[in-house]
């Protein structure tokens, strides 16, 4: 079994974990209504995806 021989110091562990950060989501422009939306998702403003309506909005 792989068992460490020595305890890792806090600074070494924290240096390694300093790279665990979230990245901001990529936003793209909807080609129909020109609002921001997530890629590969239905547009929350117009309800279109891939050139066709997927969600009907109750206005």
N, C-alpha and C positions, 0 to 999 in steps of 0.2 A: 504494500500500500504506500502511496506517496504521502509522506508526512513531513512537514517542514522541520528542519533541525533547530532553527532559531526563530524567535518571535520577530515579526516585522514591526519596525517602529511606526509610530503614528504618522510621522511626516512622510515616510515612504508610501504608506497606504493612502494617505490623503493626496499625495502628488499623483498617484495613479487614478484616484477617483475624481480628480479635478477635471478630467476630460469627459465625465458623464453628464453632459448637458443636453437639454432639449433644443431642437432647432425650430425656428419659426415655420409655420406652414407656408407652402408655396401657393400663392394666389395667381390665378389666370383670369383674363377678361372673357366674359361670355360673348360669343360672336353675335348673338341675337340682340341682347339688351345692353351690352357693354358694361355690366356690373361685375364686381369681383366675385369669383366662386372658386371652390377647390377643384383641382384637376380630377377628371374621371368621376365627377359627381353631378347630380341634377342641379341646375341653377335654382337657388332658392327664391329668386325674384320673378323669373318668367316661367319656370317649370319645364324648360326644354333640356334635352340631352341628346347629343349626336343628331341634331337637326329635326327632331320630332318631339312632340309634347308628351311628357311622361306624367306630370302632376298637374291636375286641374286646380286652379286657385279659385276660392270662393270670394269674389270681390263685391 
